[in-house]
Amino acid sequence: AGFVELALGIEFIDDDAFREFHKRSTKSGIERAIANIRAHGLRVRGLFIFGAQSNRPGVGKAVARFAMDNGIQGILLQSMYFIPGTPAFEQYKDELLHTDWEKCVGNVVHRPRNISARQLQREIIECSKTYYSWRRLLSALVHERGIDRVLFLGEFFWQMSERARMRRELPALPDD
C-alpha cells in the first residue's frame, strides 16, 4: 500500500461558526467523515480557520484536541481573512485591522466579537504548540513509520518557525 492522504478544509469545530459563514457542515458530520476516511485506510490532514465570531479563549487547545482525538495526521492553521469584493468582506470590513494583504499569512487581521485580536493570535500559537509538541514529536519518531515520521518532523520545525513569526506580530495587535 502506498502513501494516500486526503487534505480536508475542515475550517471550524464550532457549529455556530459554520452557521455564521452559511456552511452546511457540522462538527459531528466532520467527525464522521474523518472516521470514514480513516476506515478506508487514508490519512487525513486538516486546515482549520480561526476568527469566527463564536471563537473564545480556549479555541486553540480545543482545535488541537479535536485534531488529536480524531487522528488527523497534520494541521494547517489560518486566521480568517476577507477578500475584497466578497460578501464576507462587505459584512466584516468594519472589523478589519488593516488592508495589508502581505500580513494574510496566518496572522489575525480583524477584530472578532468574543476575543481580542491579540488573544486570538495567541490561540493560534497555542494550537500549534499543543499539536506539534515535543512529546508528540518524540512519539512520532518512535511510533510512526516512513513518510509519516518525516512529515511530522518537518512540520514540527516549520510550525516552530511559524509560531516565532506570529509572536513577533503580537505587539501590533490590539488587546481589547
Disulfide bonds with the S-S distance in Angstrom:
none
